[in-house]
Amino acid sequence: MSNKRIDSVVTCVLPERSMFGFATRQLITDLETYCRELDFNVEFCKSIPCLIFKVSSARSRITIFVYPGNLNPVVASLPKFIIKVVIVLVFRFLHAVGKKIILYVYDFPIEQNLFTWSNLRYEKLSRIVEKMLLDTVDVLLVFNELMASYISRRYNIRRDKFVLFEVLDYGTNIEIINMNRNSSTGNEVRIICASNFSNPRVSRIVKEFVMRCREASHDNQVLFYIVGKGGSKLLDIALPNVVAFEEMDPEELEKRMYLQCRFGLVLKISQYNEFSSTSKFSSYVHAGLPVVVPEEYVYLSGLVKKYRIGIVFKDCLDLINKLKMLTQEEYTKLSANVKRLGAKIRQGYFFKKALLQAFKLLHQKVS
């Protein structure tokens, strides 16, 4: 992957970590590490003027941005719409004079707002900003085919501008804890669900799920660890199958919580989830924790099946039955597969692989 001729002309521009929550801060830390390993120039920007200056003054022929970290297209007012349009016009000018732009997309905030909250005040103006930016860049790195196809159709963007990176690389700076877990056979099965429970939709779906699982499991052998912002207030009544904790940083989460659990749970909160892999999924895999995910979550359940790293279930009863039937040998195989995939995401395998494809695309366009 390392190629001095290519690496010497690449700059990765990242937003300042202090501007974001735990998940995005971890993403920025990981990307910085991977880019420095590849001998790229790495620059940080906290403000819009700084961003414009860094892009304009960079000698690199290729610039990598993270989206929406460097420029969130969501418009909160008319003056901010004008500012964002001016920024994109600067990008277009730089592109016109020979700069190549790669956009690493970890979120589409317009879609996220619409799928989660069903409205966005300045949606039309926000979409103008987003379309202008996506039209300007040379390569878009996105999670999966669904995201690529959806955005390509909505904004009439050529499909050959997209490169899929499939899984979110994670945890390059987080210490790996050697965890030897037993199978669920004859023991209490602890399943962790890490999320932001201050979001009413997340809170409602998780609450309904653990209550249904309580009804499906009469012997109380499946225990849920709920961890995240608002987690301690998730339930208004005490349930014997739930233990709740407030938000923890990624390293503390792995050391204090994952060590005690046998599986990590990811539920589908909205249709938007099909567009991306969550940081908690990568966090579980990083820690060697097999994943349980509902089959309705098509994207993540596909990853679980492809890499054989967990259990895909239809409903709570199906999950309880599969956990009861799981043997020590089967759990050991799942754990081994998770550890192999975890080693890849710690090393930035999926990001680096996608970048190599992006460089090939840029080379083809020049040729």
ZIJO-V512518 format. One record per pair of residues at least 4 apart in sequence whose C-alpha atoms are under 8 Angstrom apart, sorted by the first residue. I is the first residue (numbers start at 1). J is the second residue. D is the distance in whole Angstrom. If there is no record, write none. Layout:
i;j;d
I;J;D
I;J;D
This chain:
i;j;d
1;38;8
1;352;7
1;356;7
2;7;7
2;38;6
2;39;8
3;7;6
4;8;6
4;39;8
5;9;7
6;10;7
7;38;7
7;39;6
7;40;5
8;39;7
8;40;6
8;41;8
8;60;7
9;40;8
9;59;7
9;60;4
9;61;5
9;62;6
10;40;5
10;41;6
10;60;5
10;61;6
10;62;5
10;63;6
10;64;7
11;40;6
11;41;4
11;42;6
11;43;7
11;58;7
11;60;6
11;62;6
11;63;5
11;64;6
12;32;8
12;35;7
12;40;7
12;41;6
12;42;5
12;43;6
12;63;6
12;64;5
12;65;6
13;42;6
13;43;5
13;44;6
13;45;7
13;51;8
13;54;8
13;55;8
13;63;7
13;64;6
13;65;5
13;66;8
13;70;8
14;28;7
14;32;8
14;42;7
14;43;6
14;44;5
14;45;6
14;65;7
14;66;7
14;69;8
14;70;7
15;19;8
15;28;8
15;44;5
15;45;5
15;46;6
15;69;6
15;70;6
16;44;6
16;45;6
16;46;5
17;24;8
17;25;5
17;28;7
17;29;8
18;25;7
19;46;8
20;24;6
20;25;6
21;25;6
22;26;6
22;249;6
22;250;7
23;27;6
23;250;8
23;279;6
24;28;6
25;29;6
26;30;6
26;170;7
26;171;7
26;250;8
27;31;6
27;169;8
27;170;7
28;32;6
29;33;6
29;173;8
30;34;6
30;169;7
30;170;6
30;171;7
30;172;6
30;173;7
30;348;8
31;35;6
32;36;6
32;42;7
33;37;6
33;172;7
34;38;6
34;347;8
34;348;6
34;352;8
35;39;6
35;40;5
35;41;8
35;42;7
36;40;5
36;41;7
36;42;7
43;54;7
45;50;6
45;51;6
45;54;8
45;70;8
46;50;7
46;51;8
47;51;6
48;52;6
48;87;8
49;53;6
50;54;6
51;55;6
51;70;8
52;56;6
52;87;7
52;90;7
53;57;6
54;58;6
55;63;8
56;94;7
60;99;8
61;98;7
61;99;5
61;100;6
62;99;6
62;100;5
62;101;6
62;102;7
63;99;7
63;100;6
63;101;5
63;102;6
64;101;6
64;102;5
64;103;6
64;104;7
65;70;6
65;101;8
65;102;6
65;103;5
65;104;6
66;70;6
66;103;6
66;104;5
66;105;6
66;106;7
67;71;6
67;72;7
67;103;6
67;104;6
67;105;5
67;106;6
67;107;7
67;108;8
68;72;5
68;73;7
68;105;7
68;106;7
68;107;6
68;108;7
68;109;7
71;84;8
72;109;7
73;84;7
73;109;8
73;110;8
73;126;5
73;127;7
73;129;6
73;130;5
74;109;7
74;110;6
74;122;8
74;123;8
74;126;5
74;127;8
75;80;6
75;81;6
75;122;6
75;123;8
75;125;7
75;126;5
76;80;7
76;81;8
76;121;8
76;122;7
77;81;6
77;122;8
78;82;7
79;83;6
80;84;6
81;85;6
81;125;7
81;126;8
81;129;8
82;86;6
83;87;6
84;88;6
84;129;7
85;89;6
85;129;6
86;90;6
87;91;6
88;92;6
88;129;7
88;132;7
88;133;6
88;136;8
89;93;6
90;94;6
91;95;6
91;133;8
91;136;7
92;96;6
92;136;6
93;97;6
94;98;7
94;99;6
95;99;5
95;100;6
95;101;7
95;136;7
95;137;8
100;137;7
100;138;6
100;362;8
101;137;5
101;138;5
101;139;7
102;137;6
102;138;6
102;139;5
102;140;6
102;141;7
102;358;8
103;137;7
103;139;6
103;140;5
103;141;6
104;140;6
104;141;5
104;142;7
105;140;7
105;141;6
105;142;5
105;143;8
106;142;7
106;143;7
106;276;7
107;112;8
107;276;7
108;112;6
109;113;6
110;114;6
110;120;8
110;123;7
110;126;7
110;127;8
111;115;6
111;272;7
112;116;6
112;272;6
113;117;5
113;118;7
113;119;7
113;120;6
114;118;4
114;119;5
114;120;6
115;270;6
115;271;7
115;272;6
116;201;8
116;270;6
116;272;8
122;126;6
123;127;6
124;128;6
125;129;7
126;130;6
127;131;6
128;132;6
129;133;6
130;134;6
131;135;6
131;155;6
132;136;6
133;137;7
134;140;8
134;157;8
135;157;7
138;161;6
138;362;7
139;161;5
139;162;6
139;163;7
139;358;6
139;361;8
139;362;8
140;161;6
140;162;5
140;163;6
141;162;6
141;163;5
141;164;6
141;165;7
141;354;7
141;358;8
142;147;7
142;148;7
142;162;7
142;163;6
142;164;5
142;165;6
142;166;8
143;147;7
143;148;8
143;164;5
143;165;5
143;166;5
143;167;7
143;168;8
143;275;7
143;276;6
143;277;7
144;148;6
144;164;5
144;165;7
144;166;5
144;275;7
144;276;7
145;149;6
145;164;7
146;150;6
146;274;7
146;275;6
147;151;6
147;274;8
147;275;5
147;276;8
148;152;6
148;159;7
148;162;6
148;164;8
149;153;6
149;159;7
150;154;6
151;155;6
151;156;8
151;157;7
152;156;5
152;157;5
152;158;6
152;159;6
153;157;7
157;161;8
163;354;6
163;357;7
163;358;7
164;354;7
165;350;5
165;351;6
165;353;7
165;354;5
166;277;8
166;350;7
167;277;6
167;282;8
167;345;8
167;350;6
168;277;6
168;278;7
168;279;7
168;282;6
168;345;7
168;350;7
168;351;8
169;282;7
169;344;8
169;345;4
169;346;6
169;347;8
169;348;5
169;349;7
169;350;6
169;351;7
170;279;8
170;282;6
170;283;7
170;286;7
170;345;6
170;346;5
170;348;7
171;283;7
171;286;7
171;345;8
171;346;5
172;346;5
172;347;7
172;348;8
174;250;8
174;251;6
175;251;7
176;286;8
176;287;6
177;254;8
177;255;7
177;259;8
177;287;7
179;259;6
179;288;8
181;261;8
181;262;6
182;262;8
182;328;7
182;331;8
182;332;8
183;187;8
183;262;8
183;326;7
183;327;6
183;328;5
183;329;8
183;331;5
183;332;8
184;188;7
184;189;6
184;262;8
184;323;6
184;324;7
184;326;7
184;327;7
184;328;7
185;323;8
185;324;6
185;325;7
185;326;7
185;327;6
185;328;7
186;324;8
187;221;7
188;220;8
188;221;4
188;222;6
188;223;7
189;221;6
189;222;5
189;223;6
189;261;7
189;262;7
189;323;8
190;222;6
190;223;5
190;224;6
190;225;7
190;260;7
190;261;5
190;262;6
190;263;7
191;222;7
191;223;6
191;224;5
191;225;6
191;261;6
191;262;6
191;263;5
191;264;6
191;265;6
192;224;6
192;225;5
192;226;6
192;227;7
192;257;8
192;258;7
192;261;6
192;263;6
192;264;5
192;265;6
193;224;7
193;225;6
193;226;5
193;227;6
193;264;6
193;265;5
193;266;7
194;226;6
194;227;5
194;228;6
194;265;8
194;280;7
195;202;8
195;227;7
195;228;5
195;229;7
195;280;7
196;202;7
196;203;8
196;228;5
196;229;5
196;230;7
196;231;8
197;202;6
197;203;5
197;228;6
197;229;5
197;230;5
197;231;6
197;234;7
198;202;8
198;203;7
198;229;6
198;230;5
198;231;8
199;203;6
200;204;6
201;205;6
201;269;7
202;206;6
202;269;6
203;207;6
203;234;6
204;208;6
205;209;6
205;269;7
206;210;6
206;267;8
207;211;6
207;234;7
207;235;7
208;212;6
209;213;6
209;316;7
210;214;6
210;224;7
210;241;8
210;242;8
211;215;6
212;216;6
212;316;6
213;217;6
213;316;5
213;317;7
213;320;8
214;218;7
214;220;7
214;241;6
216;316;6
216;317;5
216;320;7
217;221;7
217;222;7
217;317;8
217;320;7
220;240;7
220;241;6
221;241;8
222;241;6
222;320;8
223;240;8
223;241;5
223;242;6
223;243;8
224;241;6
224;242;5
224;243;6
225;242;6
225;243;5
225;244;6
225;245;8
225;257;8
226;231;6
226;232;8
226;242;7
226;243;6
226;244;5
226;245;6
227;231;6
227;232;8
227;244;6
227;245;5
227;246;6
227;247;6
227;248;8
228;245;7
228;246;5
228;247;4
228;248;7
229;246;5
229;247;5
230;234;6
230;246;6
230;247;8
231;244;6
231;245;6
231;246;5
231;247;7
232;244;5
232;245;5
232;246;6
233;244;8
234;244;8
238;242;8
248;252;6
248;253;6
249;253;6
250;254;6
250;283;8
251;255;6
252;256;6
252;257;8
253;257;5
253;258;7
254;258;5
254;259;7
254;287;7
255;259;6
256;260;7
257;261;7
258;262;8
258;284;8
258;287;7
258;289;7
261;289;8
262;289;6
262;290;7
263;289;6
263;290;5
263;291;5
263;292;7
263;310;8
264;281;8
264;284;6
264;289;6
264;290;6
264;291;5
264;292;6
265;291;6
265;292;5
265;293;6
266;280;8
266;281;7
266;291;7
266;292;7
266;293;5
266;294;8
267;293;6
267;294;7
267;297;7
268;273;6
268;294;8
268;296;8
268;297;6
269;273;7
272;276;8
273;277;7
273;278;8
273;297;8
274;297;7
274;298;7
274;299;6
274;300;8
275;299;8
276;299;8
277;281;7
277;282;8
277;299;8
277;300;7
278;282;7
279;283;6
280;284;6
281;285;6
281;291;7
282;286;6
282;342;8
282;345;8
283;287;6
284;288;6
284;289;5
284;290;7
284;291;7
285;289;5
285;290;7
285;291;8
285;338;6
285;339;7
285;341;7
285;342;5
286;338;8
286;339;7
286;341;8
286;342;4
286;343;7
286;345;7
286;346;7
287;339;8
287;342;7
288;335;6
288;336;8
288;338;5
288;339;5
288;342;6
289;335;7
289;338;7
290;309;5
290;310;5
290;311;8
290;334;6
290;335;6
290;338;6
291;304;7
291;309;6
291;310;5
291;311;6
292;310;6
292;311;5
292;312;6
292;313;7
293;297;7
293;300;7
293;301;6
293;304;8
293;310;8
293;311;7
293;312;5
293;313;6
294;301;7
294;312;6
294;313;5
294;314;6
294;315;7
295;301;6
295;312;6
295;313;6
295;314;6
296;301;8
296;314;8
297;301;6
298;302;6
299;303;7
300;304;6
301;305;6
301;312;6
302;306;6
303;307;6
303;308;8
304;308;5
304;309;5
304;310;6
304;311;7
304;312;7
305;309;7
305;310;8
305;311;8
305;312;8
307;337;7
307;338;8
307;341;8
308;334;6
308;337;6
308;338;8
309;334;5
309;335;7
309;337;6
309;338;5
310;334;6
311;319;8
311;322;8
312;319;8
313;318;6
313;319;5
313;322;8
314;318;6
314;319;7
315;319;6
316;320;6
317;321;6
318;322;6
319;323;6
320;324;6
321;325;6
322;326;6
326;330;6
326;331;7
327;331;6
328;332;6
329;333;6
330;334;6
331;335;6
332;336;6
333;337;6
334;338;6
335;339;6
336;340;6
337;341;6
338;342;6
339;343;6
340;344;7
341;345;6
342;346;6
343;347;6
344;348;6
344;349;5
344;350;8
345;349;6
345;350;7
348;352;6
349;353;6
350;354;6
351;355;6
352;356;6
353;357;7
354;358;6
355;359;6
356;360;6
357;361;6
358;362;6
359;363;6
360;364;6
361;365;6
362;366;6
363;367;6
